[in-house]
Amino acid sequence: AAKYARWESSAEDAGRKAAQDAYDRSLKKAELEAQEEYKRRASAAQQQAQDVFVRLSKSGSLEQAQRAQTEILSKAKTEAMTNFEQQMKASQQKAQDEFDNVLAASRQATGGATG
């Protein structure tokens, strides 16, 4: 009986580890994707701000050009951070769901093999 209990315990530990590994992989992948999206948005905003700055400074209003550039970058940074946070929150939920599914499948397999 003790041998059986140790086997069941080690099988559950293995299932828990597999679930945690799946969770960690999913979260890491999502974080990298969110970082890439953040960088892409920041780059696009930087280009837009530069274009506006050049256009407005050519019309003779350097102060207006600088103000517009600052506003564009500030708004873009806020939007990019909000998007990043939303992506990470959704990714954490997805990773948690995956963790739960792997753990449930492991428990079912363990229970099925021993029941």
PyMOL commands that set and color helices and strands:
alter all, ss='L'
color gray80, all
select helices_A, chain A and resi 2-58+62-114
alter helices_A, ss='H'
color red, helices_A
deselect
rebuild
show_as cartoon
